[in-house]
Amino acid sequence: MTSSPQKNKTNVGRRNFIKTAVVAGAATTLPSEKGAAAQNRTVTETGVSQGLAPPSVEQMSMEASTPEQVSEVQSDQGPAATETESAKYFGSDFMIDVMKSLDLDYVFSNPGSSFLGLHESITVYGGNRKPEFITCMHEESAAAMANGYYKAALKPAAIMCHGTVGLQHAAMNLYNAWCDRVPLIAILGNTVDASDRMGGTTWRHSAQDPAAMVRDFTKWDDQPASLQAFAESMVRGWKIATTPPMEPIVLAVDSTLQETAVEDPESLKIPRYTPSEPPQGERGAVRKTAKLLVDAEEPVIIVDRLARTPEGMRLLVELAELLNVPVIDIASRQNMPTSHYLNQTRQSGRLISRADLVLGMEVTDFWGQVNSVNRAEMTSEPRVKEGTKLVTISVNDLYMKSNYQDFQRYAPVDISISGDAEATLPALIEEVKEAMSRSRRRVLAQKEKTFRKMHADSFEESRQLAARGWNSSPVSTARLSMEIYEQIKAEDWALVSVGASERFISSWPHRLWNFDEHYRYLGIGAGGGVGYGLPAAVGAALANKALGRFSVNIQCDGDFMYANGALWTAAHHRIPLLTVMHNNRAYAQESMLVQGTANRRKRGVERASIGTLIQDPNIDYAKLAEGMGVWSAGPIENPDDLRPALIEAVKVVKSGYPALVDVVTQMR
């Protein structure tokens, strides 16, 4: 780990800021106690890197940077600006004032020449505060960071993309955000007037309709032609993005408009933002649903993205306890506490097959929940018995596009309520209370004992299964999960990412950890795009830093290699995040799928691992992390070495820095 460069405290004029100036709001690298000598990596028996301790609190206080501490760099745009020139107000300055009016905290971005004006206005005119420029190594990572940030902070962030090429890079994680119902503001630099395009690169990176390539998986886009139009489009776009169903929006911002000197700033007006209230389900349909719930003998509630806020979890618990109805949490958000006796997710197949009523709330793939699929034989059959009533409450039908098919297979239901489920829950609870007699309440109360036993039995079964292979090497995913939990459970923790899917670690955290708060788990990359996990975790950890939460990321190795530059962003901006590698040295899911195909074709599995293993050479993720200024340990193969490494890593994160522990693991 290298020592921090000496900061130059010389103030610079607004126009003397170089196009590629480094944001100085955070240290570039972590300071080292031993200087250059500390770069030599020595490893103890536990695999913990030495000489990489974070600085003391006193050191951090001495080195804390301010918006004024900007390194002066010689500009390639001529001599330093005069005082008269620096007093000018530019189009990009007004754009930043619009963003400030919306209380935008962060812009995640890789630098690009099509938004030079905005970049300079954020960092110099705006003081690099609200919004702050978060330096990213890739636009795809920027989009994932904004995705993770929203799910932790519950407020949108923005990304900036450089022209046609930047938007193509960002597209995958814009699609993840689309599938994840996450509001995200994508600002795209573009040069509209052909006569303003200086050179071949500007031509290649500009377009007449730049948002066209992502229009099928964004909710709205615009290319405002004036500063006043930008103000209205920005506020409108924010409103559209944050109204359920929440989705990303795109604003293409002309580079010439950014550079325009505003002669009469008073003529520009920033519209007042008023959020839209989430749509509620129609009261008559809600009343019918309440009656069905009260009368049903074996109802089941399935939830996926119900809990937009902590209030969603509280209301779901109230409804479930009122009816003593089991809840199956698909967990694209944390909807139901895992310790609650009515969280019966592990019993989903059994409960759905017996149900006489299934209520799905914000479930994108409701058909997939009430039907089972045999992928090997390409067949399906209902999981519910004949006559079971099916009801959905969701915003999924309120906004949909046809090209990208994330809306899943059509599910015929008895009652379909179009409305935000969280916003509809208070009315549903009220109607259930109205429909329930005292005698019915007594009957339903008798179910509590049965569900408490089912919940306890399920937990004990998982605990027993987790003990199998506890001392195995490579490390079992059960032991990996429980060793992590042992070190973080006393903290106000949040599992901010698990790579592509929690299934890749056999869902051990949700089987054995106590997810008792809405923010404990933020879900996965909903579009299934590899490269989401690490940058989304960094974005969420940035939000949690302000909220005082301890962020942990269980990171799949294949996903890591798509976007490992996000570690540098975490180190550069001092974002405390514990990343623990699930390093099974393979694209394990694809290995199993190829093996299954080979078996189905009766060809054997001897060659099925070709193209799916990440071996020969094995990747040393601890060295990669160290090279980007992140404390690291590993690779760890002996499970007994895992705990001491995690203890040290937790100390680093609690001191305000990122840390990574590389653990060689079993496939799942």
N, C-alpha and C positions, 0 to 999 in steps of 0.2 A: 504494500500500500504506500503510495507516494505522499509526500508532504504537500500541503496546500501552497499554491503560488502566492507570492507577496501581492497584496491588493494595492492598486493604485487609486488613491483617494481624490485625484484631481477631477474636478467637475468639468463636464464637457457641454458645449452648446448643443441644442436640439439637432441642428443640421450637420453636426460633426460626427454623428453616430454612424459608423460604417454599416453597410447593408448586412454583413454577416456577423455583427457584433454579438458576443456571447452575453446571455442574460446573466447579470451579476447578483441576482437575488439569492443565489445559493452557492456554496463552495463547489469547486469543480471536482475535487477528490477529498477523501478523508485525511486529516493530518495523522502522522504516525509518530509514535513515541521515540523511535530510533532512526528516523529519517530514511535515507536510501537503503541502509543495511536491513531494514525491516522488510524489504521486498523479497529477500531470500526466504523461501517457504520451507519451514521445517514442520514435520508432523509427528505427533506423539503416537502412542499405541492406539489412542482413540480416534486418530485421524483429524484432530483439531489443529488448524493452522495457528502458528505462533507469531508473535510480533505484529498482530493485526488488530490489537485492541483499539476501540474507539477512544477519542480524546476525553479528557475529564470535563466535568461541567464548567470548571474555571476556564479551560482552553476554549470551549465552545462559546462562552460569553465574550472572551477577548476577540474571537474571530468572527463573531456574528456580523453579517453583512447587512447593509441598508440599501434602499433603492438608489442612494446617491453614490454608492461605491461602484461605479462603472469603470472598467478598464478603458483608457483612452486609446483609440486605434486610429491611425492615419486613414482618412477617408479617401476613396478613389473618385470622389465626386468633386474634387477641387478643394480650395482653402476652407478653413473653418467659417461657419456662418456668422454673420454680424449679428449684433443685438437686435437690430431692426428686423432682420430676416427671421430670427428665432422667435420673435413675438407673433409671427403669423399663425393663423389657425387653418389647418388643412382638412381636407375631406375625411381622411382617416382619423383625425382627432375627433371629429364629430361622431364618426362611427363608434369610437371607443366610449364617448359619452353616452351613446345609446346603450351600449353593452353595460356600462356602469348603472344605468337606470334600471336595468333588469337584475341587478345584483349578481352578475356573472362572476364567479370566482376564478375560473381557470380556462385557459385556451391551451389545449394539447396540440403540439405541432412540431414538425420538422421544418427548418427554415426554407423559404422558397422565394424566388424573385418576383412572382406574380402578386405577392401581398407584402412587398417591402414597406409600403406606407403604413399598413396596419401593424406590422411587426415593430416598426420604430415608434409608432404612437402608443402601443401597449407598454413598451419598455421604458420610453423616455417621457412622452407627454403624460401618460397615465401612471407613471411611477412604478410600473410593473406590479400593481396591486389592483385587484378586482377590475379587470382580470389580470392574472399573473401568467406569464408565458412559461409553459412546462415543455422543456426541450426533449423531443422524442427522436429515436433513431429511425423511425419508419412510420409512414402514415397509417398503416394497418394497426400498429401498436397504439398510435394516438387515438384511433377510433375505439379500440378495446379499453383503453384507459378511461375515456369519457363514459363508456358503458359501465365499467366497474364503479366509477366515481358516482354516477347517478344512483346506482342501487344501494350504495352506502350512505350517501348524503341526502338522497331523495330530492335533489335539485339538478337541473341539467348543467352540463359543461359543453364547451365548444371545441371543435377541432378546426384547423386551417389546413387546406390542401393546395399544393402548387399545381394549378392548371390541370390539364388532361392527365398527365402522368401521375400526379399526386392523388387524384381522385381514384384512378385505377388501383393504386396501392391500397387506398383506404377501403375499397369496395367490399372486401370480404367481411371486415368487422362492422361496416355499416349494415351489411346483411344480417350479421349476428344480432345487432341492435334491433333491426326490423323484426326478426323472429322473436326477440326477447321483449318486445313492447317497451322499448326504452327511448325516452326523448333525448335527442342529441342534435346539436346545432352544428352543421357542417358548413363552413365558410370556404368558398372556392375562389381562389384568385384567377382572373381571366382578363385578357386584353381584347375588348370588343372591337374597337376601331382599328381596322387593318393598317391604317397609316401610322398608328402609334406602336406597331410591332417592330421592335428594333432587332433585326437579325432573324436567322432561320430558326433558332431555338424557340423564340417567342411565338413564331408561327406554329410550330409543332405543338406547343404547349397551350395554345388558345383554341377556342371553338365558338361557333355560333350558338350552340345549345349545349353547353358543357355538362349540364345536369342530366342529359338524356340517358347516359350510360347507367345511372343509378335510379332513374325515375320509377322503375317497377318495384323498388324496395325502399322507397322513401315516401313519406306521407304528403309532402308538398315541396315545391321549389319555386324560386323566383330569381330574376336577374335585374335588379332595380337600376334604372337609368339615371337617377338623380339622387342627391343626398337625402332629400325629403322622402323620396320613395324608399330609400334604404331604411330610414327610421321606421316607417310604417311596415315595411316587409319584415324587419327584424322583430318587431313587437308582435306582428301577426304570426310569424313563424314560430315564435316562442309559445304563443297561445295555442296554436295548432298542435305543436309537438307535445305539449303537456296536458292536452285534453284526451281522456281515454276514448279509444285505444291509443296509447302513447306510442309515438314512432319518431324516427329521425326526420329532419327537414334539411334542405340545402339552399344556401344563398350564394349565387355567383356574384362576386364583387369585382367590378371593373378596376384595373390597376390605374388607369388615368383618373378615374373618379377619386381614388384614394389620394392622388397627388394634387388635386385641385385646391388652390388657395381660396379660402372662403372670405369674400370681401365683406359680407354682412351676416355674421353669425346669428344675429337676433332674428333673422328671417326664417331660420330653421327651427322647427318644433319637434320635440320628442313626445310621441303619443303616450298617454297614460295606459299602463298595462293593467287589465282586470282579468284575472283567471276565470275560466269557465267552470261552473260547478259540474262535477261528474254526473252523467245521465243516470237516473234511477229507473228501476224496472216498473212497469205499469202496475198500479196498485191492485187492480182486479185479479191479474195473473198471479201476483204475489200472494193474495188472499187464498186463491185456489191451491197454490203450492203449500202454504202453511197448513191447510186442512189435510192435504195428502200426507204431509210429514207427521201430523198428530195421529192420524188414523192408521198409518202403516205399522205393521208388526215388526218388520226387519228392514228399516230404511238404512241407506248408506249415503254419506256425503263424500264426494271426491272434489279436491281442490288442487289448483296448480299455481295460478298467478292471482289468487284472490287478494292477498294482503299487500296492497300497494304501500301501506303505512303500518306502524304498530297498532293502530286502531283496528285494522282488519283482523289481526290475530286475536285481539281482545273480543271482538264481536263474534268471531267464529267459535271461540271457546264458550261464550255465553249461549249461543244457539245450540251447540252440541250438548252442553250440560243440561239445558232446558228439556231436551228431548232424550237424553242419554243415547245419542246416535253416534255410531263409530265414524271416524273421519279417516280417509285415505289421502295422504299428502304426497302429491307427485313432486313437489318441492322445487319448482322453478323459482319460487320464493319460499321463505320459511313461513308457512301459514299456521301451523299447529305445533305447540310445544311437544317435543319428542317424549318428554317425561309424563305427559298427560295420559291418563288411562284410556281416554277415548281416541288417542292416536293409535289406530290399528292398521297402519300402513303395511306392516309385515304380513297381515292376514287378508290382504286385498282380494286374492283369488277366491278364498273361501267365503268371504262376506258378500262379494258381488254375485256369486253364483246362487246364494240363498236369498238375496234381497228381493223385496216386493216393490221397492221404490229406490231409484238412484238419482240423486241430485248432484249435478256437476256445476261447479262455480269457477268461471274463468279457466276452463279446461279446453285447450286448443284441440287436442285429439281425443274428443269424447268417444268417438267410434272405437278407437283403440283401447279404451278402458272397458267398454261393455262387449267387446269381441276379443277372441284370441286368434292368433295367427300362427300357422305352421310354416315357417319360412322354407324349410327343406322341401316340403311338398307343395308350397305355394297355395295353401288353402286356409280358410278361416271359418270360424263358427261362433255363435253367440256365447258369451259368458253368463248372460242373464237368462233366467227361466222365462217361459212364455207368460205373458200377461204382466210382467214387471213394468211399472210406470217409470218413464224416463223424463227428467226435467233438467233444463239448463238455464243458468243465469250468466250472461256474458256480454261483453262488448264486441266479440269476434265478428258478429254479423253487421256491425255498424260501419265498418270500413274494411274493404278487402280489394286486392288486385289479383288479376288472373294469371299472370305469367309465372311468377314464382309460387309454388304450391305448398307453402308452409301451413296453410289452413287445414290440411289433412282431409281425410275421407268424410263425406257427408254422413251425418248421423241422424236418422229419423227419431224424433222424440215426441212425447205427448204434450209438453208445454215448453215453449222456447221464449224466454224472457230476455229481451234486448235491453241491457243496462249494465252499468258497472256494479259488480257483485258486492264490493265493499260498501259502496254508497247505498245499495239496496238492502243490506243486512239489517239496519235498524227497523225498517218497515216490516221485513220478514219476521224478525223477533217479536215485534208488537203483534203481528197477526197470529203468530203461533200462541202467544199468551192468551189472546182473545178466544182462540179455537179450543184451548185445552181446559177441560173440566177438572175438578179436584180428583175425581176418581181416576181419570186418565193419567193425571200427574203421578198418582200413587203407583199405578201399574208400570209406568215408564221408569220410576225410581228403582224398581226392583231389578232392572237390568244392570245397575251399576256394579254389583258384586261380580257378575259374569265377566264384564269387560275389564274390571281391575285384574281378575285372575288371568285373562287372556293376555293382557299387557305384560304382566309380571312373567308369565310363562315364555312369552316371546323374547323378552329381555334376557332371561336366564338361558334360553336356547342359544341366543347370539353369543352370550358370554362363554358358554361351554365350547362353541365352535371356534371362538377367537383364541382359546387356549391351545388348540391343536397346532402343532408346529411352532410353538412360541419361541423355542430356541434354535429354530432352523436358520441356515444361511444358504442363499440370500434371505434377507429379512422378510417375514410375512407381512402382508398389508394390514392384518389385524394388529400385530405388535407395533408396526409403524404408527398406526392411528392412535393406539392407546398410550404409547410413550409420549407422543405429542400432547395428547389431552392431559396427561399427568402433569406436564410442565406449564400448561396455559390455563387450567381450569379455575385457578384462583384469580385470574385476570378478568377484565371485562373484554372477553375475546370475541373475535368474529372470524369464521372460516370464509375468507373472501374469494377463494377460487379452488377448484379441484381439477384443473386442466380441462379436458374436454368433457368428462363425465365422472360423477362420483361412483358410477358402476365400475370404473376402472380400478377402484380399490375396494370392490365388493360392498360398497356403501357402509363400511364399518363405522364412520363417524355418526351417521344417522341411526345406526343400530345400537350404539353404545354411549355416545356423548349426550349431554343434556342441552339441547337447543331450546332454551326457554325464552328467547327474545327474538323479535322480528329480524333484527340485524345480524343474528348469529350466522346465518347462511344466506348467500346472495345468488345461488343458482349457477348455471353453467352457460357456456356459449351456445345459445339456443339454436343457432343455425348449423351447429356442428362443424364450424370452420376451425381447423387446426391453427394454432397461433393466438388463441384468445386468452388462455389461462394466465400466463405471467403478466402481460400488460394490464389485463383487467384487474388483477390483484394489486398492481402498483397504483392504479387509479383509485381503487377502493381504499387502499391503505392511506393514500393522500387525504381522502375524506375522513377516515378514522383517526388520523393524526390530530385533526382539529377537535374531534369528538372524544378523544381520550381513550380510544379502544385499541386493543392489541390485535393486530392483523396477522393471520397465518394462511399460507398458501401451500397446499399439497400439489406439487407440480409434476406432471407427466413429462418424461424425457423427450419424446417426439415433439410434443407441443412446445417445449422449451426451445428447441432448435429453430423453430420458425421465427421467434421474436425475442431472442435472448438479450438484445440491446436494451430491453426495458429495464434490465438490472442497472445499467449505467444511469438511466433516468432516476431510479430509486436512490442510487448513491449520490448523484449530482444534486438532487433536491432534498437529500436527507429525509427520505421517506421510510419510516420504521416498518419493516415487513419481514416476517419469518417465512422463508421459502424452504420447504423440505422436499427433496427430490424423490419421486417414485420412479427410480431408475431401474426399470426391468430390462433395459438394453434391447428394446424391441418396440415396434408398433404392434402391441400385443393383440389388440382386437383384430387387426388385419391378419396376423398370424393365425388366429383361431378361425377366422372366416375362410382363409385359403385352405387350411387343413380340412374344414368342413366340406368345402367344395370338392377337394381331392377325395375325401372319403365317400361323398355321394356319388362320385364318378368311378369309385372303386379303383383308384390309382395309387393308394398309399400316401403317406404324409412326409416321406423322407425329404422331399425337395420343397415342401410347402413353406419353409422359412426363408427361402431366397427372396430378397427384396423387402423383407419385413423386419429383419434384425438390425439393430444399431450396434454392431460389434465389428472388431477387426478393422480399425482400432476401437477400443472402448473410449468413450468420451469422459474426460475428467471435468465434471461440472464445477467442482470446487475451484479448480484452477481458472476456469472461465470466469467465475464470479470474482475471484481475487483480482484478475486482470482488469475488471471494471470497477474496482474500488469497494467491493462488498466482502465483508468478513465471511469466511467459509470454513467448512470442515468436511472431511471425507476424501475419497469415497469410503463409506462404512459398510462392511459386509458382516462383521460379527455383531449380532444384536445387542450384546452386552456393552458395546462401545457407543450405542445410540444415546442412552440417557445422558452421560456426561457431556457429549457434544451439544445436545439440546439445551442443557442447563446453561452452557456458555452462550449459545446462540440467543436464548431468551434474554440474557443480561444485555447483550449487544442491542437487541431491538428495544428493550426498555430504556436504554440510554439514548435512543433516537436515531438509530441507524439500521439499514437492512442487513440481514444475515442469511446465509444459505447453508444447509446441511445436505450433503449428497449421500443418499442411502441406496445401496444396491438391493433391489427387492425382487420378490417373486412376481410372477406375471400379474396376478390379481389378489 
